[in-house]
Amino acid sequence: MKIISLTILITIFIAFNGYTQVEKVEFELEKTPFKISLNTGVYRSRFDLPVDANVNSFQNFSIFAQVYFPFKRSLDKPENFKKPKTDLNYFDRLFTTSPVAVFHVTEKGGNALGLGQELSFKIAKKTFVKSQLAVAWVESSSQKNDGLKSGINFHHFWHFSTYVNANTYISIGYNHISNGKIFSKEVGSLFDMLVLGISYSFQDRI
């Protein structure tokens, strides 16, 4: 997890280091259209339980959905805020923070429901690196090892996203669920997932 966080920080540094000219930016609260993200992939459990040998490798299926709240805090150049979002060259801001709701379920029936925040950094015209952290309530049967353990856990999601068109982007990333021994001294969930996703914004376009 530390390696992934370091990779994201280096990517962000390189992206912003490319802007050699100091430019004025603005930070605004924006109303946004309804947006949903659907994600799927393979996961592994890090629990060492003799239930199913396959659970400790990426051979298990899971999905999760994110629903974005209808507002976000955005940082961008002043002239970009004047452009209509129906502009076909508009692919989101230089930086945004967006509140999200997350619902996650595994093929073994374990599930999580949470609220969190997503940070988004533009690294190219149509490409973004995003980091999401949510606090989620997890429900999972102790008879099945899917890496999830009932209780409060953190739902981490790091991903790279690239826009297909002004409404839609696809992403690839990594998801981790655990309690970090913050909510409890006992180990919580130990869940890792390789993720492919698609996000759609119901914004009208020209």
Accessible surface in RSA format (square Angstrom, percent):
REM  Atomic radii and reference values for relative SASA: ProtOr
REM  Chains: A
REM  Algorithm: Lee & Richards
REM  Probe-radius: 1.40
REM  Slices: 20
REM RES _ NUM      All-atoms   Total-Side   Main-Chain    Non-polar    All polar
REM                ABS   REL    ABS   REL    ABS   REL    ABS   REL    ABS   REL
RES MET A   1   106.16  55.0  69.83  46.2  36.33  86.5  69.49  59.1  36.67  48.6
RES LYS A   2   179.81  87.7 170.83 104.8   8.99  21.4 117.46 105.7  62.35  66.4
RES ILE A   3   139.08  79.1 137.63 102.5   1.45   3.5 138.67  99.9   0.40   1.1
RES ILE A   4    49.42  28.1  48.52  36.1   0.90   2.2  49.42  35.6   0.00   0.0
RES SER A   5    39.65  33.5  37.48  50.0   2.18   5.0  27.62  58.8  12.03  16.9
RES LEU A   6   104.54  58.2 102.34  73.2   2.19   5.5 103.71  72.8   0.83   2.2
RES THR A   7    66.95  47.6  64.76  65.7   2.18   5.2  49.59  66.6  17.36  26.2
RES ILE A   8    12.76   7.3  12.76   9.5   0.00   0.0  12.76   9.2   0.00   0.0
RES LEU A   9   113.55  63.2 109.31  78.2   4.24  10.7 109.55  76.9   4.00  10.8
RES ILE A  10    87.66  49.9  85.48  63.7   2.18   5.2  87.57  63.1   0.09   0.2
RES THR A  11    31.76  22.6  28.65  29.0   3.11   7.4  19.70  26.5  12.07  18.2
RES ILE A  12    26.20  14.9  26.20  19.5   0.00   0.0  26.20  18.9   0.00   0.0
RES PHE A  13   135.46  67.8 129.09  80.0   6.38  16.6 134.70  81.7   0.77   2.2
RES ILE A  14   112.98  64.3 107.03  79.7   5.95  14.3 108.15  77.9   4.83  13.1
RES ALA A  15    17.41  16.0   2.79   4.3  14.62  33.3  12.25  17.2   5.17  13.7
RES PHE A  16    76.95  38.5  67.40  41.7   9.56  24.9  67.78  41.1   9.17  26.2
RES ASN A  17    94.87  65.4  78.96  76.3  15.91  38.3   8.11  19.5  86.76  83.9
RES GLY A  18    58.41  72.0   0.00   N/A  58.41  72.0  35.43  97.2  22.99  51.5
RES TYR A  19   103.92  48.5  82.48  46.9  21.44  55.8  68.51  51.5  35.41  43.6
RES THR A  20   130.73  93.0  95.05  96.4  35.67  85.0  71.91  96.6  58.82  88.9
RES GLN A  21   134.91  75.4 122.55  89.6  12.37  29.4  40.44  86.1  94.47  71.6
RES VAL A  22   147.82  97.3 121.47 110.0  26.35  63.5 126.69 110.1  21.13  57.3
RES GLU A  23    73.86  42.4  50.08  37.9  23.78  56.6  22.87  44.2  50.99  41.6
RES LYS A  24   153.46  74.9 133.30  81.8  20.16  48.0  89.11  80.2  64.34  68.5
RES VAL A  25    63.31  41.7  44.96  40.7  18.34  44.2  44.96  39.1  18.34  49.8
RES GLU A  26    58.12  33.4  52.82  40.0   5.30  12.6  22.63  43.8  35.50  29.0
RES PHE A  27    99.33  49.7  73.99  45.8  25.34  65.9  73.99  44.9  25.34  72.5
RES GLU A  28    65.01  37.3  61.55  46.6   3.46   8.2  23.22  44.9  41.79  34.1
RES LEU A  29   111.21  61.9  83.64  59.8  27.56  69.3  83.64  58.7  27.56  74.2
RES GLU A  30    15.20   8.7  10.94   8.3   4.26  10.2  11.59  22.4   3.62   3.0
RES LYS A  31   172.56  84.2 149.81  91.9  22.76  54.2 108.07  97.3  64.49  68.7
RES THR A  32    19.17  13.6  15.74  16.0   3.43   8.2  14.29  19.2   4.88   7.4
RES PRO A  33    37.02  27.0  24.59  22.4  12.43  45.2  35.02  28.9   2.00  12.4
RES PHE A  34   107.05  53.6  95.71  59.3  11.34  29.5  99.62  60.4   7.43  21.3
RES LYS A  35    31.15  15.2  31.15  19.1   0.00   0.0  18.71  16.8  12.44  13.3
RES ILE A  36    48.16  27.4  47.34  35.3   0.82   2.0  47.34  34.1   0.82   2.2
RES SER A  37     5.12   4.3   5.08   6.8   0.04   0.1   0.07   0.2   5.05   7.1
RES LEU A  38   100.15  55.8  97.31  69.6   2.83   7.1  97.66  68.6   2.49   6.7
RES ASN A  39     5.55   3.8   0.40   0.4   5.15  12.4   1.71   4.1   3.84   3.7
RES THR A  40    54.45  38.7  54.45  55.2   0.00   0.0  53.57  72.0   0.88   1.3
RES GLY A  41    14.82  18.3   0.00   N/A  14.82  18.3  14.82  40.7   0.00   0.0
RES VAL A  42    57.71  38.0  57.62  52.2   0.09   0.2  57.62  50.1   0.09   0.3
RES TYR A  43     0.00   0.0   0.00   0.0   0.00   0.0   0.00   0.0   0.00   0.0
RES ARG A  44    81.58  34.3  81.58  41.6   0.00   0.0   1.51   2.1  80.07  48.5
RES SER A  45     1.12   0.9   0.00   0.0   1.12   2.6   0.00   0.0   1.12   1.6
RES ARG A  46   107.18  45.0  83.83  42.7  23.35  55.6  32.02  43.8  75.15  45.5
RES PHE A  47    35.91  18.0  34.09  21.1   1.81   4.7  35.91  21.8   0.00   0.0
RES ASP A  48   139.20  97.5 114.36 113.8  24.84  58.7  37.18  87.5 102.02 101.7
RES LEU A  49    84.73  47.2  78.47  56.1   6.27  15.8  79.18  55.6   5.55  14.9
RES PRO A  50   140.14 102.1  97.72  89.1  42.42 154.2 114.33  94.4  25.80 160.4
RES VAL A  51    85.55  56.3  52.89  47.9  32.66  78.7  57.73  50.2  27.82  75.5
RES ASP A  52    51.55  36.1  43.90  43.7   7.65  18.1  17.26  40.6  34.29  34.2
RES ALA A  53    94.35  86.7  66.98 103.4  27.37  62.3  75.84 106.8  18.51  49.0
RES ASN A  54    72.17  49.8  71.47  69.1   0.70   1.7   4.65  11.2  67.52  65.3
RES VAL A  55     0.23   0.2   0.23   0.2   0.00   0.0   0.23   0.2   0.00   0.0
RES ASN A  56    63.64  43.9  46.82  45.2  16.82  40.5  27.26  65.6  36.39  35.2
RES SER A  57    39.84  33.7  36.45  48.6   3.39   7.8  38.35  81.7   1.49   2.1
RES PHE A  58    69.08  34.6  51.04  31.6  18.04  46.9  51.04  30.9  18.04  51.6
RES GLN A  59   118.16  66.1  84.41  61.7  33.75  80.4  32.78  69.8  85.38  64.8
RES ASN A  60     9.52   6.6   5.70   5.5   3.82   9.2   3.82   9.2   5.70   5.5
RES PHE A  61   108.27  54.2 106.70  66.1   1.57   4.1 106.75  64.7   1.53   4.4
RES SER A  62     0.70   0.6   0.00   0.0   0.70   1.6   0.70   1.5   0.00   0.0
RES ILE A  63    75.26  42.8  75.26  56.1   0.00   0.0  75.26  54.2   0.00   0.0
RES PHE A  64     4.66   2.3   0.00   0.0   4.66  12.1   3.60   2.2   1.06   3.0
RES ALA A  65    25.06  23.0  23.35  36.0   1.72   3.9  23.38  32.9   1.69   4.5
RES GLN A  66     0.76   0.4   0.76   0.6   0.00   0.0   0.00   0.0   0.76   0.6
RES VAL A  67    59.63  39.2  59.62  54.0   0.01   0.0  59.62  51.8   0.01   0.0
RES TYR A  68    12.77   6.0   8.30   4.7   4.46  11.6   7.56   5.7   5.21   6.4
RES PHE A  69    72.99  36.5  67.97  42.1   5.02  13.1  71.03  43.1   1.96   5.6
RES PRO A  70    78.16  57.0  75.49  68.8   2.67   9.7  75.78  62.6   2.38  14.8
RES PHE A  71    89.52  44.8  88.95  55.1   0.57   1.5  88.95  53.9   0.57   1.6
RES LYS A  72    22.57  11.0  22.44  13.8   0.12   0.3   7.54   6.8  15.03  16.0
RES ARG A  73    92.91  39.0  92.91  47.4   0.00   0.0  35.06  47.9  57.85  35.1
RES SER A  74     0.00   0.0   0.00   0.0   0.00   0.0   0.00   0.0   0.00   0.0
RES LEU A  75    51.11  28.5  51.11  36.6   0.00   0.0  51.11  35.9   0.00   0.0
RES ASP A  76     2.92   2.0   2.92   2.9   0.00   0.0   0.00   0.0   2.92   2.9
RES LYS A  77    53.36  26.0  53.36  32.7   0.00   0.0  12.10  10.9  41.27  44.0
RES PRO A  78    25.18  18.4  23.71  21.6   1.47   5.4  23.79  19.6   1.40   8.7
RES GLU A  79    93.28  53.6  89.96  68.1   3.32   7.9  48.87  94.5  44.41  36.3
RES ASN A  80    31.67  21.8  31.24  30.2   0.42   1.0   5.69  13.7  25.97  25.1
RES PHE A  81    34.42  17.2  10.35   6.4  24.08  62.6  10.46   6.3  23.96  68.6
RES LYS A  82   172.90  84.4 139.11  85.4  33.80  80.5  91.17  82.1  81.73  87.1
RES LYS A  83   101.91  49.7  92.95  57.0   8.96  21.3  49.36  44.4  52.54  56.0
RES PRO A  84    83.90  61.1  72.38  66.0  11.52  41.9  83.87  69.2   0.04   0.2
RES LYS A  85    53.13  25.9  47.54  29.2   5.59  13.3  20.74  18.7  32.40  34.5
RES THR A  86    42.25  30.1  42.25  42.8   0.00   0.0  32.24  43.3  10.01  15.1
RES ASP A  87    37.02  25.9  33.05  32.9   3.97   9.4   8.47  19.9  28.56  28.5
RES LEU A  88   105.54  58.8  94.99  68.0  10.55  26.5  94.99  66.7  10.55  28.4
RES ASN A  89    98.89  68.2  85.39  82.5  13.51  32.5  14.70  35.4  84.20  81.4
RES TYR A  90    28.29  13.2  22.81  13.0   5.48  14.3  27.79  20.9   0.50   0.6
RES PHE A  91    11.66   5.8   8.67   5.4   2.99   7.8   9.61   5.8   2.05   5.9
RES ASP A  92    13.10   9.2  10.05  10.0   3.06   7.2   2.89   6.8  10.21  10.2
RES ARG A  93     2.91   1.2   2.13   1.1   0.78   1.9   0.00   0.0   2.91   1.8
RES LEU A  94    20.81  11.6  20.81  14.9   0.00   0.0  20.81  14.6   0.00   0.0
RES PHE A  95    38.57  19.3  38.44  23.8   0.13   0.3  38.57  23.4   0.00   0.0
RES THR A  96     3.80   2.7   3.80   3.8   0.00   0.0   0.46   0.6   3.33   5.0
RES THR A  97    20.77  14.8  19.57  19.8   1.20   2.9  14.89  20.0   5.88   8.9
RES SER A  98    11.54   9.7  11.54  15.4   0.00   0.0   2.96   6.3   8.58  12.0
RES PRO A  99    22.69  16.5  22.69  20.7   0.00   0.0  22.69  18.7   0.00   0.0
RES VAL A 100     0.51   0.3   0.00   0.0   0.51   1.2   0.00   0.0   0.51   1.4
RES ALA A 101    28.10  25.8  26.54  41.0   1.55   3.5  26.90  37.9   1.20   3.2
RES VAL A 102     2.41   1.6   1.39   1.3   1.03   2.5   2.17   1.9   0.24   0.7
RES PHE A 103    98.71  49.4  97.53  60.4   1.19   3.1  97.53  59.1   1.19   3.4
RES HIS A 104     0.00   0.0   0.00   0.0   0.00   0.0   0.00   0.0   0.00   0.0
RES VAL A 105    41.26  27.2  40.63  36.8   0.63   1.5  40.63  35.3   0.63   1.7
RES THR A 106     6.12   4.4   0.00   0.0   6.12  14.6   1.33   1.8   4.79   7.2
RES GLU A 107    88.51  50.8  48.32  36.6  40.19  95.7  52.70 101.9  35.81  29.2
RES LYS A 108    49.22  24.0  36.76  22.6  12.46  29.7  15.10  13.6  34.11  36.3
RES GLY A 109    47.02  58.0   0.00   N/A  47.02  58.0  32.85  90.1  14.17  31.7
RES GLY A 110     2.01   2.5   0.00   N/A   2.01   2.5   0.39   1.1   1.62   3.6
RES ASN A 111    44.38  30.6  44.38  42.9   0.00   0.0   3.02   7.3  41.36  40.0
RES ALA A 112     0.93   0.9   0.66   1.0   0.26   0.6   0.78   1.1   0.14   0.4
RES LEU A 113   112.67  62.7 106.91  76.5   5.75  14.5 106.98  75.1   5.68  15.3
RES GLY A 114     7.25   8.9   0.00   N/A   7.25   8.9   6.35  17.4   0.91   2.0
RES LEU A 115   113.33  63.1 106.18  76.0   7.15  18.0 106.34  74.7   6.99  18.8
RES GLY A 116    18.79  23.2   0.00   N/A  18.79  23.2  13.01  35.7   5.78  12.9
RES GLN A 117    80.67  45.1  77.72  56.8   2.95   7.0  33.08  70.4  47.59  36.1
RES GLU A 118     3.84   2.2   3.13   2.4   0.71   1.7   0.15   0.3   3.69   3.0
RES LEU A 119    65.35  36.4  65.35  46.8   0.00   0.0  65.35  45.9   0.00   0.0
RES SER A 120     2.06   1.7   2.02   2.7   0.04   0.1   1.34   2.8   0.73   1.0
RES PHE A 121    34.94  17.5  34.94  21.6   0.00   0.0  34.94  21.2   0.00   0.0
RES LYS A 122    32.35  15.8  31.82  19.5   0.53   1.3   6.77   6.1  25.58  27.2
RES ILE A 123    46.86  26.7  22.18  16.5  24.68  59.5  22.75  16.4  24.11  65.4
RES ALA A 124    49.59  45.6  39.15  60.4  10.44  23.7  49.59  69.8   0.00   0.0
RES LYS A 125   119.48  58.3 106.56  65.4  12.92  30.8  73.11  65.8  46.37  49.4
RES LYS A 126    87.80  42.8  85.90  52.7   1.91   4.5  36.62  33.0  51.18  54.5
RES THR A 127    37.66  26.8  37.66  38.2   0.00   0.0  21.03  28.2  16.63  25.1
RES PHE A 128     0.11   0.1   0.11   0.1   0.00   0.0   0.11   0.1   0.00   0.0
RES VAL A 129     0.68   0.4   0.68   0.6   0.00   0.0   0.68   0.6   0.00   0.0
RES LYS A 130     2.32   1.1   2.02   1.2   0.30   0.7   0.30   0.3   2.02   2.1
RES SER A 131    29.95  25.3  27.81  37.1   2.14   4.9   7.84  16.7  22.10  31.0
RES GLN A 132     2.22   1.2   0.00   0.0   2.22   5.3   0.29   0.6   1.93   1.5
RES LEU A 133    84.86  47.3  79.35  56.8   5.51  13.9  79.35  55.7   5.51  14.8
RES ALA A 134     1.00   0.9   0.00   0.0   1.00   2.3   1.00   1.4   0.00   0.0
RES VAL A 135    71.58  47.1  64.50  58.4   7.07  17.0  64.50  56.0   7.07  19.2
RES ALA A 136     2.51   2.3   1.05   1.6   1.46   3.3   2.51   3.5   0.00   0.0
RES TRP A 137   128.25  51.5 123.70  59.9   4.54  10.7 118.34  63.1   9.90  16.1
RES VAL A 138     0.00   0.0   0.00   0.0   0.00   0.0   0.00   0.0   0.00   0.0
RES GLU A 139    82.20  47.2  81.60  61.7   0.60   1.4  31.80  61.5  50.40  41.2
RES SER A 140    22.13  18.7   1.39   1.9  20.74  47.8   6.15  13.1  15.98  22.4
RES SER A 141    55.25  46.7  36.05  48.1  19.20  44.2  35.45  75.5  19.79  27.7
RES SER A 142   106.24  89.8  67.59  90.2  38.65  89.0  58.11 123.7  48.13  67.4
RES GLN A 143   144.50  80.8 126.19  92.2  18.31  43.6  50.62 107.8  93.88  71.2
RES LYS A 144   108.55  53.0 101.83  62.5   6.72  16.0  56.65  51.0  51.90  55.3
RES ASN A 145     4.14   2.9   0.36   0.3   3.78   9.1   3.40   8.2   0.75   0.7
RES ASP A 146     1.45   1.0   0.98   1.0   0.47   1.1   0.00   0.0   1.45   1.5
RES GLY A 147     0.12   0.2   0.00   N/A   0.12   0.2   0.00   0.0   0.12   0.3
RES LEU A 148     9.16   5.1   0.00   0.0   9.16  23.0   0.00   0.0   9.16  24.6
RES LYS A 149    87.51  42.7  84.54  51.9   2.96   7.1  61.08  55.0  26.43  28.1
RES SER A 150    57.42  48.5  35.36  47.2  22.06  50.8  30.46  64.9  26.96  37.8
RES GLY A 151    15.99  19.7   0.00   N/A  15.99  19.7  15.99  43.9   0.00   0.0
RES ILE A 152    76.39  43.5  67.92  50.6   8.47  20.4  67.92  48.9   8.47  23.0
RES ASN A 153     1.70   1.2   1.70   1.6   0.00   0.0   0.00   0.0   1.70   1.6
RES PHE A 154    30.00  15.0  30.00  18.6   0.00   0.0  30.00  18.2   0.00   0.0
RES HIS A 155     0.15   0.1   0.15   0.1   0.00   0.0   0.15   0.2   0.00   0.0
RES HIS A 156    28.37  15.5  28.37  19.7   0.00   0.0  19.91  20.5   8.47   9.8
RES PHE A 157     0.93   0.5   0.93   0.6   0.00   0.0   0.93   0.6   0.00   0.0
RES TRP A 158    24.96  10.0  23.33  11.3   1.63   3.8  13.57   7.2  11.39  18.5
RES HIS A 159     6.21   3.4   3.48   2.4   2.73   7.0   2.86   2.9   3.35   3.9
RES PHE A 160    76.71  38.4  74.08  45.9   2.63   6.8  74.79  45.3   1.92   5.5
RES SER A 161     1.20   1.0   0.00   0.0   1.20   2.8   1.20   2.5   0.00   0.0
RES THR A 162    55.12  39.2  55.12  55.9   0.00   0.0  40.42  54.3  14.70  22.2
RES TYR A 163    23.93  11.2  15.18   8.6   8.75  22.8   5.36   4.0  18.57  22.9
RES VAL A 164    92.02  60.6  65.06  58.9  26.96  65.0  70.78  61.5  21.24  57.6
RES ASN A 165    74.77  51.6  68.52  66.2   6.26  15.1  37.09  89.3  37.69  36.4
RES ALA A 166    11.17  10.3   4.33   6.7   6.84  15.6   4.33   6.1   6.84  18.1
RES ASN A 167    19.66  13.6  16.44  15.9   3.21   7.7   4.92  11.8  14.73  14.2
RES THR A 168    16.37  11.6  16.37  16.6   0.00   0.0  11.33  15.2   5.04   7.6
RES TYR A 169     4.82   2.3   4.82   2.7   0.00   0.0   4.07   3.1   0.75   0.9
RES ILE A 170    83.34  47.4  82.79  61.7   0.55   1.3  82.79  59.6   0.55   1.5
RES SER A 171    10.76   9.1   2.65   3.5   8.11  18.7   4.47   9.5   6.29   8.8
RES ILE A 172   107.94  61.4 106.91  79.6   1.03   2.5 107.37  77.3   0.56   1.5
RES GLY A 173    16.18  19.9   0.00   N/A  16.18  19.9  11.43  31.4   4.75  10.6
RES TYR A 174    32.01  14.9  31.94  18.2   0.07   0.2  24.47  18.4   7.54   9.3
RES ASN A 175     0.00   0.0   0.00   0.0   0.00   0.0   0.00   0.0   0.00   0.0
RES HIS A 176     6.95   3.8   6.95   4.8   0.00   0.0   0.58   0.6   6.37   7.4
RES ILE A 177     0.07   0.0   0.07   0.1   0.00   0.0   0.07   0.0   0.00   0.0
RES SER A 178    11.47   9.7  11.47  15.3   0.00   0.0   5.49  11.7   5.99   8.4
RES ASN A 179     8.24   5.7   8.24   8.0   0.00   0.0   0.15   0.4   8.09   7.8
RES GLY A 180    49.58  61.1   0.00   N/A  49.58  61.1  31.63  86.8  17.95  40.2
RES LYS A 181   127.37  62.1 107.24  65.8  20.13  47.9  54.29  48.9  73.08  77.8
RES ILE A 182   126.39  71.9  95.87  71.4  30.52  73.6 100.01  72.0  26.38  71.6
RES PHE A 183    86.45  43.2  50.70  31.4  35.75  93.0  55.92  33.9  30.52  87.4
RES SER A 184    50.68  42.8  39.99  53.4  10.68  24.6  35.71  76.0  14.97  21.0
RES LYS A 185   194.84  95.1 175.73 107.8  19.11  45.5 120.77 108.7  74.07  78.9
RES GLU A 186   118.52  68.0 112.46  85.1   6.06  14.4  45.87  88.7  72.65  59.3
RES VAL A 187    60.22  39.6  55.33  50.1   4.89  11.8  55.52  48.2   4.71  12.8
RES GLY A 188     6.31   7.8   0.00   N/A   6.31   7.8   6.09  16.7   0.22   0.5
RES SER A 189     0.04   0.0   0.00   0.0   0.04   0.1   0.00   0.0   0.04   0.1
RES LEU A 190    44.42  24.7  44.42  31.8   0.00   0.0  44.42  31.2   0.00   0.0
RES PHE A 191     0.00   0.0   0.00   0.0   0.00   0.0   0.00   0.0   0.00   0.0
RES ASP A 192     0.74   0.5   0.74   0.7   0.00   0.0   0.50   1.2   0.25   0.2
RES MET A 193     0.00   0.0   0.00   0.0   0.00   0.0   0.00   0.0   0.00   0.0
RES LEU A 194    86.57  48.2  84.22  60.3   2.35   5.9  84.56  59.4   2.01   5.4
RES VAL A 195     3.09   2.0   0.45   0.4   2.64   6.4   0.76   0.7   2.33   6.3
RES LEU A 196   112.27  62.5 110.84  79.3   1.43   3.6 111.01  78.0   1.26   3.4
RES GLY A 197    10.58  13.0   0.00   N/A  10.58  13.0   5.09  14.0   5.49  12.3
RES ILE A 198    87.20  49.6  85.09  63.4   2.10   5.1  85.42  61.5   1.78   4.8
RES SER A 199     1.45   1.2   0.67   0.9   0.78   1.8   0.73   1.6   0.72   1.0
RES TYR A 200    90.23  42.1  89.55  50.9   0.69   1.8  53.57  40.3  36.66  45.2
RES SER A 201    18.43  15.6  18.07  24.1   0.37   0.8  12.43  26.5   6.00   8.4
RES PHE A 202   111.08  55.6  91.04  56.4  20.04  52.1  94.26  57.1  16.82  48.1
RES GLN A 203    41.15  23.0  35.62  26.0   5.53  13.2   3.22   6.9  37.93  28.8
RES ASP A 204   117.55  82.3 110.46 109.9   7.09  16.8  33.93  79.8  83.62  83.4
RES ARG A 205    59.62  25.0  28.21  14.4  31.41  74.8  20.43  27.9  39.19  23.8
RES ILE A 206   153.16  87.2 100.75  75.1  52.42 126.3 128.25  92.4  24.91  67.6
END  Absolute sums over single chains surface
CHAIN  1 A    11081.6       9408.8       1672.9       7545.1       3536.6
END  Absolute sums over all chains
TOTAL         11081.6       9408.8       1672.9       7545.1       3536.6
